[in-house]
Amino acid sequence: MKWSRRNIWTVILLSCLVFWAILLTGLNAVA
């Protein structure tokens, strides 16, 4: 499986978005 730079950045950005979405949801649930 050959990874291109674009695919790597896409995965990184998606991971960050998912992380922030979960974090914000958790904070809203606690608050």
C-alpha positions in Angstrom: 0.0 0.0 0.0 1.6 3.2 -1.2 0.7 6.3 0.8 0.8 9.7 -0.9 1.4 12.9 1.0 -2.2 14.0 0.3 -3.6 10.8 1.8 -1.4 11.2 4.9 -2.5 14.8 5.5 -6.2 13.8 4.9 -6.0 11.1 7.6 -4.2 13.5 10.0 -6.8 16.2 9.5 -9.7 13.8 9.9 -8.2 12.4 13.1 -7.9 15.9 14.5 -11.5 16.7 13.6 -12.8 13.5 15.2 -10.7 14.2 18.3 -12.0 17.7 18.8 -15.6 16.6 18.1 -15.4 13.9 20.8 -13.6 16.3 23.2 -16.2 19.1 22.8 -19.1 16.6 23.1 -17.5 15.2 26.3 -17.1 18.7 27.7 -20.7 19.6 26.9 -21.9 16.4 28.6 -19.9 17.2 31.7 -20.8 20.9 31.9 
